[in-house]
Structures are given as structure tokens and as C-alpha cells.
Amino acid sequence: MHSPPPSPSLSSLNSIVPRRPRILIAGGGLSGLALANGILNAANFVPLDVMVFERDADEDLRERGGYQIRLAQDGIAGLKECLDDVTYAELKCRYGAGVAEAPTLINPKTAEPLIRLSSFRIYAKARAMSRRVLRAFLLRKVVASNAIQFSKRVVAYDIVYDHDGEHVKIFFDDGTSEVGDILVAADGSKSNIADQVGLNNRTHVHGGYHLASRGPVNEAVLAKLPRVLQNDGAVVDPGDLMTIYDKPYYQDVRVIRLFLQTSKSAFLSQPHLFWAVSFPGHVPPRFNSSNATDLKLAQKNHAKELMRSKGIHQSIIDILDIGSVDTIRLTTEMETSVQPPHNWREIAQQRMGKNGGHPRIFLIGDSVHPMTPGRGMGANQAIRDSAALVPYFANLARSFQNANPEEMSQLVQLTNQKFEAEMLPRAFGWVNASNRSAEMDVSTWTGKALIYVLLLDILYRNVGLEDKKAWEYY
Ligand SMILES: Cc1cc2nc3c(=O)[nH]c(=O)nc-3n(C[C@H](O)[C@H](O)[C@H](O)COP(=O)(O)OP(=O)(O)OC[C@H]3O[C@@H](n4cnc5c(N)ncnc54)[C@H](O)[C@@H]3O)c2cc1C
């Protein structure tokens, strides 16, 4: 256990120190903002302070992240718990219309449907929302409460001690610093706080490259889309599920997702289509161009050629021409993570000294469980983490009132242990499911077992009616 060194204040351990715990959040992304909302709402009833420090300027963030988030039950329930009733009621009206709750598996060579996953009870259903819309709602109360500072990049933390006991001091790249009682790392998949605390659980999935983009869909474009996409709104190809009868194709090319949002939303002036394709068997092509647009055009053309050579249906290949070429993103490796051992903080402390593994550092979202996009659960688990933390922090604030500095440190440690005992198995269940979704190979026992589970689900899907009712409630 981490114990603070002796300080003048700790000589009188029995003194009562009324406190208003100050929570510092590094990162104003989805999890950081959801948590800040939850804390601001809880602060109506318990003494709690919160401040978010976001690396980027607000305008830069608004420009980025114009992609669509699929919110499943964990994310939706998490938002409902973190946001106030009025904001949640407004946000609920902005879920993308015309988007399927679950994708349909297609045969990419014929563009015909194979299986509709919406009929499976165990496949997590989702509602779509532009990330920008979601972020705008999450920012509203935080900005109004002056609880966020932009252009503040957290570069390090230190555990410090004063007359009041133990605290966390964070340092910014502009040379300034802040002190609080708890630091929450919500700084995403490249978290430098996770590095400093010694979590050490990030890995990469290598192999192949991936292209993704989005673009507007007018009547003329809509009419040319595969009928299954027009009808079902979201399609994916079955990946390794099909390797049993067409291994060469499915090892080379994969249409990861095509999502059609047929109604316009507050941030999208017209209906949009989001697409992502993957080339697992290929290294990204190299082109002699320093012009970003030319480079993206060459990448896109290479991808289309590859798809054509593998016999993909022309109506699917044409989808890569939807949208401006500048919005295309090429990724070569996907980030994922492994569940840390239950005693990872002790190990980190032994390895890194005083600041390593310290329980005043909480980790949420991609900072602790980055995952591949296979199941679209990164944001959902990040928001779930935030909702789970709010009641813990509210309890901590109540308990702080009658605790001395040493008891406060113990309470923080206990709180972090309880939070991680719930968060780690839940989130890493999805990390592993996301990794597995790229491994539905029917030639392996795991692949067969997965398909068996899906079939069982069809047989028992009536049992899912209660779940469906709960889902409709959100
Ligand atoms: C194209 C795409 C599609 C996706 N689709 C889905 C989906 O459909 N469903 C789903 O559940 N998930 C999806 N995800 C994943 C999802 O976006 C992430 O899992 C989610 O955003 C994680 O939230 P977070 O708060 O942990 O991190 P982020 O939202 O990444 O926020 C991290 C924030 O921290 C800031 N920051 C970083 N370093 C520092 C620092 N040192 N100091 C201060 N601030 C810092 C960053 O600027 C950023 O604002 C998708 C991701 C991508 C890229």
C-alpha cells in the first residue's frame, strides 16, 4: 500500500479536516467530459470540485472527429447517468435516424445479405450519433460551469504532501501546474499518465492496412448503393467466417463497415455514408507524393484496384468515391491492450517508485483499455467507466468530511480498488470480444463455438424480449 511520508500535519492524525475533494481530469474527450458532467451534477448534493484539462484548443477539437459513434446500451445508460435530465432528453432526440441497430452480414462479391445481426439477442444493438454532436452536448454544462481549460497538455504528475495530507500535482507543457486530490487519466489511447503510473498494457495488432471515410449521399448516390445497404442501413462482411469456402479472398480484403445515415442531423447538413475497408494481407502502398490529397487519391485507387482484383461487387467498390478524398484516413496498425494483473499497481510501484501505481491516479476509457474497432465498444466502455466513477466520487466526498489525512488516503485507495474490480473485467471483456471479432474462423474450434453461440441465440431469441423492452426504454 502507498503510505505518505511523515509530514507536520500527519502528527495529529485524529484531527477532523472538512474537505471539498478536487478532481482533476486530464483529457476532455468522451470519457473526461462525461465524468465531468456526472461530477457537476453530483456536486449539487455533495461537496466536490472538478476541472478538466484538455490538450487541444476547442476549435481544433470541433474540426476533428467527424465520424459516427455507435452507442450501445452501456454508452447510452452511461450518458443517461452522467448528464442532467434536460440535456439527456435533448441528446436523445439527436440519435441518427435511418441507421440500423445492428449490421447485416453481406457477401461482398454479390452485395447480397447473408445474416441480419439485429435478429441476434446477444449482438449488442446500437444507436448512431455524430461524435461532434455528442461532444457538443457533453461540453455544454462543463463550459457553462467554467470546469474546463483548453490548450492545457498534461505532461507529468507528482504526489505531493502539505499540512492537509497527500495530493496530486499535475504539470502542463506551458510550465504551469495545478494541485488536486485525485487525477483521472482520460487522455486517450496514447495516455502519458498511463505510462507514468506504470500501467504498461498497450499492444498493437499489426498486419495490413485500413481505409475509412465518409461522405454525403443525395438521391442519385442513394439509388446506386447496394439494395441491402439501402434497406438495412449498416452492413459488414463476415470476415473469417467465410474463409472456409473462399480463403484467398477473405484473407486479403474485408469490407469492415458501411453505415448509412439517411436523415440529416444537426451537424450533418445532409444524409451521409460512413465506410471502412481493410486489407489484412497487404502492406500500405508507398507513393512518391508529398501532396496529401494526391497521396490519398493514390491510396484510394490502389484500394479500389485490389477490391476489383478480388471480385468485389462494383456497387461496393464505387462507395470509396463517396465523399471528399481529403477525409480518407489510412491506418496501419490498430491499438489494443491486455488486462493488467490485479496487483499491477504494486508491481508498478516496485518498478517505478513513489508515483508508480499510485491509487490517487484513476484511469478511464482508452487510457486503460484501448481496443480494436471490431465491436464498436471503445466509446461505450469509456462512457460506462465515467458513469461508474461518479457515485464512488460522491461517496468519497461524503467520507472525506470526517476523515483525517491518512484515512482519506486509505479511502481513495479503497475506492480505486473497487472501481477497477468492476471496470477491468467489464471493459476487457469487450477488448477481447473486439479482438475475437476478427477471428471468427470456422476452421478453428473457437470460430465454431462462436457460431454455435450465435445459432443458440436465434433459437432462444424470444427470451430476449425483456432485453428489447429495456433497450427501447433508453
Ligand atoms: C473512426 C472511429 C470510429 C469509432 N467508432 C466507435 C463506435 O462506433 N463506438 C464506440 O464505442 N467507439 C468508437 N470509436 C472509439 C472511440 O472513439 C474511443 O474509444 C473513445 O473516444 C475513447 O474515449 P476517451 O475519452 O477515452 O478518449 P478520447 O475521446 O480520445 O479523448 C481523449 C482526449 O484527451 C486529450 N488528451 C490527450 N492527451 C492529453 C494530455 N496529455 N493532456 C490533456 N489532454 C490530453 C485528447 O485531445 C482528447 O480530447 C471509434 C474511433 C474511431 C477513431
The ligand as a Tripos MOL2 file, in Angstrom:
@<TRIPOS>MOLECULE
LIG
   53    58     1     0     0
SMALL
NO_CHARGES

@<TRIPOS>ATOM
      1 C1        -13.1740    6.3090  -36.7510 C.3       1 LIG1
      2 C2        -13.5600    5.8420  -35.3770 C.ar      1 LIG1
      3 C3        -14.8190    5.2970  -35.1520 C.ar      1 LIG1
      4 C4        -15.1850    4.8600  -33.8840 C.ar      1 LIG1
      5 N1        -16.4270    4.3340  -33.7050 N.ar      1 LIG1
      6 C5        -16.8040    3.9400  -32.4810 C.ar      1 LIG1
      7 C6        -18.1140    3.4260  -32.2540 C.ar      1 LIG1
      8 O1        -18.9240    3.3310  -33.1780 O.2       1 LIG1
      9 N2        -18.4670    3.0480  -30.9960 N.ar      1 LIG1
     10 C7        -17.5960    3.1360  -29.9610 C.ar      1 LIG1
     11 O2        -17.9730    2.7760  -28.8400 O.2       1 LIG1
     12 N3        -16.3390    3.6050  -30.1290 N.ar      1 LIG1
     13 C8        -15.9190    4.0130  -31.3550 C.ar      1 LIG1
     14 N4        -14.6570    4.5030  -31.5300 N.ar      1 LIG1
     15 C9        -13.7240    4.5550  -30.3800 C.3       1 LIG1
     16 C10       -13.9670    5.7930  -29.5370 C.3       1 LIG1
     17 O3        -13.8840    6.9700  -30.3050 O.3       1 LIG1
     18 C11       -12.9510    5.8430  -28.3890 C.3       1 LIG1
     19 O4        -12.9040    4.5950  -27.7360 O.3       1 LIG1
     20 C12       -13.3650    6.9200  -27.3740 C.3       1 LIG1
     21 O5        -13.3150    8.1770  -27.9760 O.3       1 LIG1
     22 C13       -12.4760    6.8630  -26.1340 C.3       1 LIG1
     23 O6        -12.8200    7.9360  -25.2930 O.3       1 LIG1
     24 P1        -11.7240    8.5790  -24.3380 P.3       1 LIG1
     25 O7        -12.3820    9.6810  -23.6000 O.co2     1 LIG1
     26 O8        -11.0370    7.5280  -23.5620 O.co2     1 LIG1
     27 O9        -10.6200    9.1610  -25.3330 O.3       1 LIG1
     28 P2        -10.8030   10.3150  -26.4020 P.3       1 LIG1
     29 O10       -12.2140   10.5070  -26.7560 O.co2     1 LIG1
     30 O11        -9.7950   10.0080  -27.4550 O.co2     1 LIG1
     31 O12       -10.3380   11.6220  -25.6190 O.3       1 LIG1
     32 C14        -9.0190   11.8160  -25.1690 C.3       1 LIG1
     33 C15        -8.8380   13.3200  -25.0090 C.3       1 LIG1
     34 O13        -7.6550   13.5790  -24.2650 O.3       1 LIG1
     35 C16        -6.9590   14.6520  -24.8640 C.3       1 LIG1
     36 N5         -5.5600   14.4800  -24.4680 N.ar      1 LIG1
     37 C17        -4.6610   13.5870  -24.9220 C.ar      1 LIG1
     38 N6         -3.5020   13.7120  -24.2740 N.ar      1 LIG1
     39 C18        -3.6670   14.7150  -23.3830 C.ar      1 LIG1
     40 C19        -2.8030   15.3070  -22.4060 C.ar      1 LIG1
     41 N7         -1.5630   14.9030  -22.2220 N.pl3     1 LIG1
     42 N8         -3.2880   16.3210  -21.6630 N.ar      1 LIG1
     43 C20        -4.5780   16.7630  -21.8280 C.ar      1 LIG1
     44 N9         -5.4220   16.2220  -22.7370 N.ar      1 LIG1
     45 C21        -4.9710   15.2100  -23.4910 C.ar      1 LIG1
     46 C22        -7.2130   14.4870  -26.3570 C.3       1 LIG1
     47 O14        -7.0280   15.6860  -27.0800 O.3       1 LIG1
     48 C23        -8.6840   14.0460  -26.3420 C.3       1 LIG1
     49 O15        -9.5730   15.1450  -26.3940 O.3       1 LIG1
     50 C24       -14.2590    4.9550  -32.8000 C.ar      1 LIG1
     51 C25       -12.9910    5.5120  -33.0050 C.ar      1 LIG1
     52 C26       -12.6290    5.9540  -34.2840 C.ar      1 LIG1
     53 C27       -11.2590    6.5530  -34.4930 C.3       1 LIG1
@<TRIPOS>BOND
     1     1     2 1
     2     2     3 ar
     3     2    52 ar
     4     3     4 ar
     5     4     5 ar
     6     4    50 ar
     7     5     6 ar
     8     6     7 ar
     9     6    13 1
    10     7     8 2
    11     7     9 ar
    12     9    10 ar
    13    10    11 2
    14    10    12 ar
    15    12    13 ar
    16    13    14 ar
    17    14    15 1
    18    14    50 ar
    19    15    16 1
    20    16    17 1
    21    16    18 1
    22    18    19 1
    23    18    20 1
    24    20    21 1
    25    20    22 1
    26    22    23 1
    27    23    24 1
    28    24    25 2
    29    24    26 1
    30    24    27 1
    31    27    28 1
    32    28    29 2
    33    28    30 1
    34    28    31 1
    35    31    32 1
    36    32    33 1
    37    33    34 1
    38    33    48 1
    39    34    35 1
    40    35    36 1
    41    35    46 1
    42    36    37 ar
    43    36    45 ar
    44    37    38 ar
    45    38    39 ar
    46    39    40 ar
    47    39    45 ar
    48    40    41 1
    49    40    42 ar
    50    42    43 ar
    51    43    44 ar
    52    44    45 ar
    53    46    47 1
    54    46    48 1
    55    48    49 1
    56    50    51 ar
    57    51    52 ar
    58    52    53 1
@<TRIPOS>SUBSTRUCTURE
     1 LIG1         1 GROUP 0 **** ****
